[in-house]
Amino acid sequence: MNTTHATTPARAPFDAVFHNGRVLVSAARPGATPSAIAVRGGRVAATGTAAELLAGAGPATETVDLAGRLLMPGLIDAHLHPLWGAKALANPSLNYEPLTVPQTLARLRNILDADPGAPDDHWLVVQGWLRLGGSDVDRDDLDKLPTRRPILIFSNDCHSAALNSRALDRLGINENTPDEPDGTIVRRPGRRPAGLIEDAPAMRLFDRVTHLAPQAAARLLENAQRALNAQGVTAVLDARALPEQFEAFALLRAQRRLTLRVAAAVEIPPTRVRDVSQVENALRELDVFRAKYAPVRWGNPAPDLAVTHSKFFVDGMLPNKTAFMRHPYFENTGGAGTPALRQTDYRARPYYTAAQLEALFNASARHGFHPHMHIIADGAADLTLDALEKTRAAHPRRDFRPSMAHNDLMSPDLYARFRALGVIATLSYQWCAMPASMWPLFRDVTGDERFHRDLETHGKFFDAGVTVAYGSDWPIDPLNEWYNLQCGLTRRIGPGHPRLDSDRDLTVPEVLRSATLNAARQLGLERHIGSLEPGKYADFIVLDRDVLKTPPESFAETKVLRTVVAGKTVHEA
């Protein structure tokens, strides 16, 4: 792209004109692509032809020749964890690889050897541990490492932590530590902690061990911003916001270094509302969080923060059997080559009661928060939809936008309920493109019929008329937005790999709509972002190819040449 400056004066000059390309104004209308777009005051001023818009250029107007390339709305990632992702960029990693226990320990020894001068009280925190299909290391394994340092290994899905004995002692986790309602301390005989912590307690331990002061967290978040902007991301939903990152985000905003629009979901764990009489106080605390860090403004095009959602982890994960199922789990009583699946009587448990969810959703509606739920299996979906139905009846005229993220295993009757209740399905498309070596992990717990019918059914949500928003869930997977969209289009990890056959492939307009307009609706920002109509914020990206014409199997090769937020370039390749 060649950048020049126009010299012809005009009555109302634009700040910038991008011309000689194709402008995808809206993923809802992919056929309408004018050749130019103009920016003024951080907003889209006009779209049209180059001749029309260049006539409005002035001496200071930046004019950018797109050289035939596609300009489209910036991507909106409607579910990710930016501070966890920022820490994953900074911490040692096992790189999401399936490793045996000996391989894992060898990697950890290499990491220790690379920092021989670290004091004995210095935590070793390692991320990117692929527990699914990988090593199930515990304290006894980690205790074999030649170090006295406390060790915490955080799984890629952020739902498991492995700790050595020194770490358990530092954290005060022992036989007398009470179990928590939203996760599991895996134990050996005599209640001896095995050094494996699952679900929300694992997240809280990671947050506790890796907590940073605002300046340090801000430096990491700037790295995350750069990585996201380079992928074409201009707005996000932080799906589990804490004061740690919001102090840092607020610092970046005050220093005019914020290059993302950040909406946030703040978790209210079941431990906070053991009795439903505590719900109102929990929402008042959320009001205080919103007022302190990010009052809802959005009136100014500059990147900003807002606390928009309450967050609830309703269940766990499928392979470790903590997702709450409508029907019982299966188990494989045969071998890997000759599976013999038998249904058990175990369904796991939800992490909230029906009474807790009903009270929390009603209070969220009253206080102006949209509930955002982690949902993996259909038992958790049933419980959540029942509570949302009662909230809808109690608040029929409120702007209330519940969203349920992940939805990995859904029974066929659930899609109609999503649509009827106006529930947004937030989906991570890459999860339908698991390697065939991991298929048995899911088939063995879901049963063969449900594996081929109900697992990662993204197209069925679209077909039922459900509003689908895209969320990467980074750092659960490496940050690769265009690859994730490609997975939705092909349902395979790449050409030549087996395809998960539980659903149809998505279309290019569907995945683009989910990552722009629909994600904007989930964030409550569709009046401002998600498309490029005049008056909306000038958040857009320039690509190296026309993705409307790109073969699905090549989608991941897309490169973002320029990312613009509020009319200002925040990334240029």
C-alpha positions as CSV (number, residue, x, y, z in Angstrom):
1,M,0.0,0.0,0.0
2,N,1.3,3.5,-0.9
3,T,0.4,6.3,1.4
4,T,0.3,9.9,0.0
5,H,-1.3,13.2,1.1
6,A,-3.9,15.0,-1.0
7,T,-3.3,18.7,-1.7
8,T,-6.8,19.7,-3.0
9,P,-8.6,21.7,-0.3
10,A,-12.3,20.9,0.6
11,R,-15.0,22.5,2.7
12,A,-15.1,19.6,5.2
13,P,-11.9,17.6,4.7
14,F,-11.7,14.0,5.8
15,D,-9.0,12.8,8.1
16,A,-8.3,9.8,5.8
17,V,-9.5,8.2,2.6
18,F,-8.8,4.6,1.7
19,H,-9.5,4.0,-2.0
20,N,-9.0,1.8,-5.0
21,G,-10.0,-1.4,-3.2
22,R,-13.1,-3.3,-2.0
23,V,-14.8,-2.2,1.2
24,L,-16.9,-4.9,2.9
25,V,-19.3,-2.6,4.8
26,S,-21.2,-5.4,6.5
27,A,-20.8,-9.2,6.6
28,A,-24.6,-9.2,6.4
29,R,-24.3,-7.7,2.9
30,P,-21.2,-9.3,1.4
31,G,-22.2,-8.4,-2.2
32,A,-22.1,-4.6,-1.5
33,T,-18.5,-3.5,-1.7
34,P,-17.8,0.1,-2.5
35,S,-14.3,1.0,-3.6
36,A,-13.5,3.6,-0.9
37,I,-14.1,4.7,2.7
38,A,-13.5,8.0,4.4
39,V,-12.8,8.7,8.1
40,R,-13.4,11.8,10.1
41,G,-13.1,12.2,13.9
42,G,-12.5,8.5,14.5
43,R,-15.8,7.5,12.7
44,V,-16.7,6.3,9.3
45,A,-17.7,9.5,7.4
46,A,-18.7,7.9,4.1
47,T,-18.3,5.0,1.7
48,G,-18.5,5.3,-2.0
49,T,-16.2,5.7,-5.0
50,A,-12.7,7.1,-5.0
51,A,-13.8,10.1,-7.0
52,E,-16.6,10.9,-4.6
53,L,-14.5,10.6,-1.5
54,L,-11.2,12.1,-2.7
55,A,-13.2,15.2,-3.6
56,G,-13.6,15.6,0.2
57,A,-9.9,15.4,0.9
58,G,-7.9,18.4,2.3
59,P,-4.3,19.2,2.6
60,A,-3.9,17.1,5.8
61,T,-6.0,14.2,4.6
62,E,-4.1,10.9,4.5
63,T,-5.0,9.0,1.3
64,V,-4.2,5.3,1.2
65,D,-4.2,3.3,-2.0
66,L,-5.6,-0.1,-1.2
67,A,-4.2,-1.5,-4.5
68,G,-7.3,-3.6,-5.0
69,R,-7.2,-5.2,-1.6
70,L,-10.2,-5.9,0.8
71,L,-11.0,-3.6,3.7
72,M,-13.4,-5.0,6.2
73,P,-14.6,-4.4,9.8
74,G,-12.1,-5.3,12.5
75,L,-12.5,-8.7,14.1
76,I,-14.3,-8.8,17.5
77,D,-13.2,-11.7,19.7
78,A,-16.2,-12.3,21.9
79,H,-14.6,-14.6,24.4
80,L,-10.9,-14.6,25.4
81,H,-8.6,-14.0,28.4
82,P,-6.2,-11.3,27.5
83,L,-4.1,-11.2,30.7
84,W,-3.8,-15.0,30.8
85,G,-2.8,-14.7,27.1
86,A,-0.3,-12.0,27.9
87,K,1.2,-14.2,30.6
88,A,1.4,-17.1,28.2
89,L,3.4,-15.0,25.9
90,A,5.9,-14.3,28.7
91,N,6.0,-17.5,30.7
92,P,7.8,-20.8,29.8
93,S,5.5,-23.0,27.8
94,L,5.0,-26.7,26.9
95,N,3.7,-25.4,23.6
96,Y,0.3,-27.2,23.6
97,E,2.1,-30.5,22.7
98,P,0.9,-34.0,23.7
99,L,3.7,-35.2,25.9
100,T,4.2,-38.2,28.1
101,V,5.1,-37.8,31.7
102,P,8.8,-38.4,31.0
103,Q,8.8,-36.0,28.1
104,T,7.1,-33.4,30.3
105,L,9.6,-33.8,33.1
106,A,12.5,-33.5,30.5
107,R,11.0,-30.2,29.2
108,L,10.7,-28.9,32.7
109,R,14.3,-29.9,33.5
110,N,15.4,-27.9,30.5
111,I,13.5,-24.9,31.7
112,L,15.0,-25.2,35.1
113,D,18.5,-25.5,33.6
114,A,18.0,-22.3,31.6
115,D,17.6,-20.4,34.9
116,P,20.2,-21.9,37.2
117,G,20.4,-18.9,39.5
118,A,16.8,-18.7,40.4
119,P,16.3,-18.7,44.2
120,D,14.6,-21.5,45.9
121,D,11.5,-19.4,46.7
122,H,11.0,-18.2,43.1
123,W,8.0,-19.8,41.5
124,L,8.4,-21.7,38.3
125,V,5.2,-21.2,36.3
126,V,4.8,-23.0,33.0
127,Q,1.8,-22.7,30.7
128,G,0.7,-24.5,27.5
129,W,0.3,-27.9,29.2
130,L,-1.9,-30.1,27.0
131,R,-3.5,-32.2,29.6
132,L,-6.0,-33.5,27.1
133,G,-4.3,-36.5,25.5
134,G,-1.0,-35.5,27.1
135,S,0.7,-36.1,30.5
136,D,-1.2,-36.2,33.7
137,V,1.7,-35.1,35.9
138,D,1.1,-34.9,39.6
139,R,3.1,-33.9,42.7
140,D,5.0,-37.2,42.9
141,D,6.2,-36.7,39.3
142,L,7.1,-33.0,39.8
143,D,8.9,-33.8,43.1
144,K,11.4,-35.8,41.1
145,L,12.8,-32.6,39.5
146,P,16.1,-31.5,40.9
147,T,14.8,-28.2,42.5
148,R,13.4,-26.9,45.7
149,R,11.4,-24.2,43.8
150,P,7.6,-24.3,43.9
151,I,6.2,-25.4,40.6
152,L,2.8,-24.7,39.0
153,I,1.9,-26.1,35.6
154,F,-1.2,-24.5,34.1
155,S,-3.0,-26.4,31.4
156,N,-3.8,-24.9,28.0
157,D,-7.6,-25.0,28.7
158,C,-6.9,-23.2,32.0
159,H,-9.0,-25.8,33.9
160,S,-6.2,-27.8,35.5
161,A,-3.1,-27.0,37.5
162,A,-0.4,-29.4,38.5
163,L,1.8,-28.5,41.6
164,N,4.7,-30.1,43.4
165,S,4.8,-30.6,47.1
166,R,6.7,-27.3,47.7
167,A,3.9,-25.4,45.9
168,L,1.2,-27.2,47.8
169,D,2.9,-26.2,51.1
170,R,3.3,-22.6,50.0
171,L,-0.4,-22.4,49.1
172,G,-1.5,-24.2,52.3
173,I,-3.2,-27.1,50.4
174,N,-3.3,-30.2,52.5
175,E,-5.5,-33.0,53.8
176,N,-7.6,-30.5,55.8
177,T,-8.2,-28.1,52.9
178,P,-11.9,-28.0,52.2
179,D,-13.2,-28.9,48.8
180,E,-14.7,-26.0,46.8
181,P,-18.1,-26.1,45.0
182,D,-16.8,-25.2,41.6
183,G,-13.9,-27.5,41.1
184,T,-11.9,-30.4,42.5
185,I,-8.8,-31.0,44.6
186,V,-7.8,-34.4,43.3
187,R,-6.9,-36.6,46.3
188,R,-5.2,-39.8,47.0
189,P,-6.1,-42.2,49.9
190,G,-6.2,-40.4,53.2
191,R,-7.3,-37.2,51.4
192,R,-3.7,-36.5,50.5
193,P,-3.7,-33.9,47.7
194,A,-2.4,-35.4,44.5
195,G,-1.1,-32.1,43.2
196,L,-3.9,-31.8,40.6
197,I,-6.5,-29.0,40.9
198,E,-9.4,-28.8,38.4
199,D,-11.7,-26.1,37.1
200,A,-12.2,-22.7,38.9
201,P,-9.9,-23.4,41.9
202,A,-7.1,-24.0,39.4
203,M,-7.7,-20.6,37.8
204,R,-7.8,-18.9,41.2
205,L,-4.5,-20.5,42.2
206,F,-2.9,-19.4,38.9
207,D,-4.2,-15.8,39.5
208,R,-2.8,-15.8,43.0
209,V,0.7,-17.1,42.1
210,T,1.1,-14.9,39.0
211,H,-0.5,-11.6,40.3
212,L,1.3,-8.5,38.9
213,A,1.4,-4.9,39.9
214,P,-0.4,-2.5,37.4
215,Q,2.7,-1.3,35.6
216,A,4.0,-4.8,35.1
217,A,0.6,-6.1,34.0
218,A,0.3,-3.1,31.6
219,R,3.6,-4.0,29.9
220,L,2.3,-7.6,29.3
221,L,-1.0,-6.4,28.1
222,E,0.7,-4.2,25.6
223,N,2.3,-7.3,24.1
224,A,-1.1,-8.9,24.0
225,Q,-2.6,-5.9,22.3
226,R,0.1,-5.9,19.6
227,A,-0.5,-9.6,19.0
228,L,-4.3,-9.2,18.8
229,N,-4.0,-6.1,16.6
230,A,-1.7,-8.0,14.2
231,Q,-4.4,-10.6,13.9
232,G,-7.0,-7.9,13.0
233,V,-8.7,-7.8,16.4
234,T,-10.1,-4.4,17.3
235,A,-12.5,-5.3,20.2
236,V,-12.7,-8.1,22.8
237,L,-14.8,-9.5,25.6
238,D,-12.5,-10.3,28.5
239,A,-14.3,-13.4,29.7
240,R,-13.0,-13.4,33.3
241,A,-12.0,-9.9,34.2
242,L,-10.2,-9.2,37.5
243,P,-9.0,-6.0,39.2
244,E,-5.4,-7.1,38.2
245,Q,-6.0,-6.5,34.5
246,F,-8.4,-3.7,34.8
247,E,-6.0,-1.6,36.8
248,A,-3.5,-2.3,34.0
249,F,-6.1,-1.6,31.2
250,A,-7.1,1.6,32.9
251,L,-3.5,2.7,33.1
252,L,-3.1,2.1,29.4
253,R,-6.2,4.1,28.7
254,A,-5.0,7.0,30.9
255,Q,-1.7,6.9,29.0
256,R,-3.4,6.7,25.6
257,R,-1.8,3.4,24.9
258,L,-5.0,1.4,24.7
259,T,-5.5,0.0,21.2
260,L,-8.4,-2.3,21.8
261,R,-12.0,-1.8,22.9
262,V,-12.4,-4.0,26.0
263,A,-15.7,-5.2,27.3
264,A,-15.5,-7.3,30.4
265,A,-17.3,-10.1,32.1
266,V,-16.7,-10.3,35.9
267,E,-17.1,-13.7,37.5
268,I,-19.4,-14.2,40.5
269,P,-18.3,-17.7,41.8
270,P,-20.7,-19.9,43.7
271,T,-18.5,-19.5,46.8
272,R,-19.6,-15.9,46.8
273,V,-23.4,-16.7,46.9
274,R,-23.6,-19.9,48.9
275,D,-26.9,-18.5,50.1
276,V,-29.2,-16.7,47.6
277,S,-29.6,-13.9,50.1
278,Q,-26.0,-12.9,49.2
279,V,-26.8,-12.4,45.5
280,E,-27.8,-8.8,45.8
281,N,-24.6,-7.8,47.6
282,A,-22.6,-9.6,45.0
283,L,-24.2,-7.5,42.2
284,R,-23.6,-4.4,44.2
285,E,-19.9,-5.3,44.4
286,L,-20.1,-5.7,40.6
287,D,-21.6,-2.2,40.4
288,V,-18.6,-0.9,42.4
289,F,-16.2,-2.7,40.0
290,R,-17.9,-1.1,37.0
291,A,-17.9,2.4,38.5
292,K,-14.3,2.2,39.6
293,Y,-12.6,0.8,36.5
294,A,-14.9,1.1,33.5
295,P,-18.2,3.0,33.6
296,V,-20.1,2.3,30.4
297,R,-19.4,5.3,28.1
298,W,-18.7,4.4,24.5
299,G,-19.7,7.8,23.4
300,N,-16.2,8.7,22.3
301,P,-14.6,6.8,19.4
302,A,-11.3,6.4,21.3
303,P,-10.7,2.8,22.6
304,D,-12.3,2.4,26.0
305,L,-13.3,-0.1,28.7
306,A,-16.6,-1.2,30.0
307,V,-17.8,-3.8,32.4
308,T,-20.8,-5.2,30.6
309,H,-21.3,-8.8,31.7
310,S,-21.5,-11.0,34.8
311,K,-19.7,-14.4,34.4
312,F,-20.5,-17.9,35.6
313,F,-18.7,-21.2,35.1
314,V,-21.7,-23.6,35.2
315,D,-19.7,-26.8,34.6
316,G,-16.2,-28.1,33.8
317,M,-14.7,-30.0,30.9
318,L,-15.6,-33.2,29.0
319,P,-12.4,-35.3,29.0
320,N,-11.9,-35.0,32.7
321,K,-15.6,-35.7,33.3
322,T,-16.5,-32.4,35.0
323,A,-18.9,-31.2,32.4
324,F,-22.5,-31.6,33.6
325,M,-24.3,-34.1,31.3
326,R,-28.0,-34.6,30.6
327,H,-27.2,-38.3,30.1
328,P,-24.5,-40.3,31.9
329,Y,-21.0,-40.5,30.7
330,F,-19.6,-43.5,28.9
331,E,-16.4,-45.4,29.7
332,N,-14.2,-47.5,27.5
333,T,-13.7,-51.0,29.0
334,G,-11.8,-52.2,26.0
335,G,-8.5,-51.1,24.5
336,A,-7.6,-48.2,22.3
337,G,-7.8,-50.4,19.2
338,T,-10.9,-52.4,20.3
339,P,-13.1,-49.9,22.2
340,A,-15.9,-51.3,24.3
341,L,-18.1,-48.4,25.5
342,R,-20.3,-48.8,28.4
343,Q,-22.7,-46.2,29.8
344,T,-22.2,-45.4,33.5
345,D,-24.5,-43.7,36.0
346,Y,-22.3,-40.6,36.4
347,R,-23.3,-37.2,35.0
348,A,-20.9,-34.9,37.0
349,R,-22.5,-31.9,38.8
350,P,-23.2,-28.3,38.0
351,Y,-21.3,-25.7,39.9
352,Y,-24.4,-23.6,40.7
353,T,-27.8,-24.7,41.9
354,A,-31.0,-23.7,40.0
355,A,-31.9,-21.3,42.8
356,Q,-28.5,-19.6,42.6
357,L,-28.6,-19.1,38.8
358,E,-32.2,-17.8,38.9
359,A,-31.3,-15.3,41.6
360,L,-28.0,-14.3,39.8
361,F,-29.7,-13.8,36.4
362,N,-32.5,-11.8,37.8
363,A,-30.1,-9.6,39.8
364,S,-27.9,-9.2,36.7
365,A,-30.9,-8.0,34.7
366,R,-31.9,-5.5,37.4
367,H,-28.3,-4.1,37.6
368,G,-27.8,-3.9,33.9
369,F,-25.3,-6.8,33.3
370,H,-25.6,-9.4,30.6
371,P,-24.9,-12.9,32.0
372,H,-22.1,-14.8,30.2
373,M,-21.8,-18.5,30.9
374,H,-19.2,-21.2,30.5
375,I,-21.3,-24.1,29.3
376,I,-19.8,-27.4,28.0
377,A,-22.4,-30.1,28.2
378,D,-26.2,-30.2,27.7
379,G,-27.0,-30.8,31.4
380,A,-25.5,-27.4,32.2
381,A,-27.3,-25.9,29.2
382,D,-30.6,-27.2,30.5
383,L,-30.1,-25.8,33.9
384,T,-29.0,-22.4,32.5
385,L,-31.8,-22.1,29.9
386,D,-34.4,-22.9,32.6
387,A,-33.1,-20.1,34.7
388,L,-32.9,-17.7,31.8
389,E,-36.5,-18.5,30.8
390,K,-37.7,-17.3,34.2
391,T,-35.6,-14.2,34.0
392,R,-37.0,-13.3,30.6
393,A,-40.5,-13.7,32.0
394,A,-39.7,-11.5,35.0
395,H,-38.0,-8.8,32.8
396,P,-39.7,-8.9,29.4
397,R,-38.7,-5.3,28.3
398,R,-35.1,-5.1,29.5
399,D,-32.2,-5.1,27.2
400,F,-30.9,-8.5,28.4
401,R,-28.4,-10.4,26.3
402,P,-27.4,-13.7,27.8
403,S,-24.6,-15.6,26.1
404,M,-23.5,-19.1,26.5
405,A,-19.9,-19.9,25.5
406,H,-18.5,-23.2,24.1
407,N,-21.6,-25.5,24.0
408,D,-19.4,-28.5,23.1
409,L,-22.1,-31.2,23.5
410,M,-25.6,-30.2,22.8
411,S,-28.8,-32.3,22.5
412,P,-30.8,-31.6,19.3
413,D,-33.7,-29.9,21.1
414,L,-31.5,-27.2,22.6
415,Y,-31.0,-25.0,19.5
416,A,-34.7,-24.0,19.4
417,R,-34.5,-23.0,23.0
418,F,-31.4,-20.8,22.4
419,R,-33.3,-19.0,19.7
420,A,-36.6,-18.7,21.6
421,L,-34.9,-17.2,24.6
422,G,-32.6,-14.9,22.6
423,V,-29.5,-16.5,23.9
424,I,-26.3,-15.8,22.0
425,A,-24.1,-18.9,21.3
426,T,-20.4,-18.0,21.6
427,L,-18.4,-20.6,19.7
428,S,-14.7,-21.5,19.3
429,Y,-14.5,-23.0,15.9
430,Q,-11.1,-24.6,16.2
431,W,-12.5,-27.1,18.7
432,C,-14.3,-29.0,15.9
433,A,-10.9,-29.5,14.2
434,M,-9.2,-31.7,16.8
435,P,-6.7,-34.2,15.5
436,A,-8.0,-37.8,15.0
437,S,-5.7,-39.0,17.8
438,M,-7.8,-37.0,20.2
439,W,-11.2,-38.3,19.0
440,P,-11.2,-41.3,21.4
441,L,-10.9,-38.9,24.4
442,F,-14.3,-37.5,23.5
443,R,-15.9,-40.6,22.0
444,D,-15.1,-42.6,25.1
445,V,-16.9,-40.2,27.4
446,T,-19.8,-39.2,25.1
447,G,-20.6,-42.5,23.4
448,D,-20.3,-43.2,19.7
449,E,-23.8,-41.9,18.7
450,R,-23.4,-38.6,20.5
451,F,-19.8,-38.1,19.2
452,H,-21.1,-38.3,15.7
453,R,-24.3,-36.2,16.3
454,D,-23.9,-33.7,19.1
455,L,-20.2,-32.7,19.4
456,E,-19.1,-29.2,18.3
457,T,-22.3,-28.6,16.3
458,H,-21.7,-25.0,15.0
459,G,-23.8,-25.2,11.9
460,K,-26.8,-26.4,13.7
461,F,-26.9,-23.1,15.8
462,F,-26.9,-21.1,12.5
463,D,-29.5,-23.3,11.0
464,A,-31.8,-22.8,14.0
465,G,-31.6,-19.0,13.6
466,V,-29.5,-18.6,16.8
467,T,-27.2,-15.5,17.0
468,V,-23.7,-17.0,16.9
469,A,-20.7,-15.0,18.0
470,Y,-17.1,-16.1,17.6
471,G,-14.6,-16.3,20.5
472,S,-11.1,-17.7,20.3
473,D,-10.8,-18.4,24.1
474,W,-7.1,-17.5,23.8
475,P,-4.8,-18.8,25.4
476,I,-6.7,-22.0,25.5
477,D,-5.4,-22.4,22.0
478,P,-2.5,-20.4,20.3
479,L,-3.6,-17.0,19.1
480,N,-4.5,-17.6,15.4
481,E,-7.8,-16.0,14.6
482,W,-7.8,-16.8,10.8
483,Y,-6.9,-20.4,11.4
484,N,-9.8,-20.7,13.9
485,L,-12.2,-19.3,11.3
486,Q,-10.8,-21.8,8.7
487,C,-11.6,-24.6,11.1
488,G,-15.2,-23.5,11.2
489,L,-15.2,-23.6,7.3
490,T,-13.6,-27.0,7.0
491,R,-14.0,-28.9,10.4
492,R,-10.5,-30.3,10.0
493,I,-7.1,-29.2,11.3
494,G,-5.8,-28.9,7.7
495,P,-5.9,-30.5,4.2
496,G,-5.6,-34.2,4.3
497,H,-6.7,-34.6,7.9
498,P,-9.9,-36.3,8.9
499,R,-13.1,-34.2,9.3
500,L,-15.3,-34.3,12.3
501,D,-18.6,-35.3,10.8
502,S,-21.1,-34.2,13.5
503,D,-22.2,-31.1,11.5
504,R,-21.9,-29.2,8.2
505,D,-19.2,-26.7,7.3
506,L,-19.9,-23.1,7.9
507,T,-19.8,-20.5,5.1
508,V,-17.5,-17.5,4.8
509,P,-20.4,-15.0,5.4
510,E,-21.4,-16.9,8.5
511,V,-17.9,-16.9,10.1
512,L,-17.3,-13.3,9.2
513,R,-20.7,-12.2,10.6
514,S,-20.0,-14.1,13.9
515,A,-16.7,-12.3,14.3
516,T,-18.1,-8.8,13.5
517,L,-21.8,-8.0,13.7
518,N,-22.9,-10.8,15.9
519,A,-20.0,-10.3,18.3
520,A,-20.7,-6.6,18.5
521,R,-24.3,-7.5,19.5
522,Q,-23.0,-9.7,22.3
523,L,-20.9,-6.9,23.6
524,G,-23.8,-4.4,23.3
525,L,-21.9,-2.4,20.8
526,E,-23.7,-3.0,17.5
527,R,-24.6,0.7,17.3
528,H,-20.9,1.6,17.2
529,I,-18.9,-1.3,15.7
530,G,-19.2,-4.5,13.7
531,S,-19.9,-2.9,10.4
532,L,-18.7,0.3,8.5
533,E,-21.9,2.3,8.0
534,P,-21.3,6.1,8.3
535,G,-21.4,7.3,11.9
536,K,-19.9,4.0,13.3
537,Y,-16.4,3.9,14.8
538,A,-13.7,3.6,12.2
539,D,-12.4,0.2,13.3
540,F,-11.3,-1.8,10.2
541,I,-8.6,-4.0,8.8
542,V,-6.9,-4.3,5.4
543,L,-6.2,-7.8,4.2
544,D,-3.7,-9.3,1.7
545,R,-6.5,-11.2,0.0
546,D,-10.2,-11.1,-0.7
547,V,-11.5,-13.5,1.9
548,L,-14.9,-13.5,0.2
549,K,-13.2,-15.4,-2.7
550,T,-10.6,-17.3,-0.7
551,P,-10.9,-21.1,-0.7
552,P,-11.9,-22.3,2.8
553,E,-8.8,-24.5,3.1
554,S,-6.6,-21.4,2.6
555,F,-8.3,-19.1,5.0
556,A,-5.6,-19.4,7.6
557,E,-3.0,-17.9,5.2
558,T,-4.8,-14.5,5.5
559,K,-2.5,-11.7,6.5
560,V,-3.6,-8.5,8.1
561,L,-1.7,-5.6,6.4
562,R,-3.2,-2.8,8.5
563,T,-5.4,-2.5,11.6
564,V,-7.2,0.8,12.3
565,V,-9.0,1.6,15.5
566,A,-11.0,4.9,15.8
567,G,-9.3,6.0,12.5
568,K,-5.8,5.5,13.8
569,T,-3.4,2.8,12.6
570,V,-2.5,0.5,15.4
571,H,-0.8,-2.2,13.3
572,E,0.9,-2.1,9.9
573,A,2.7,-5.0,8.3
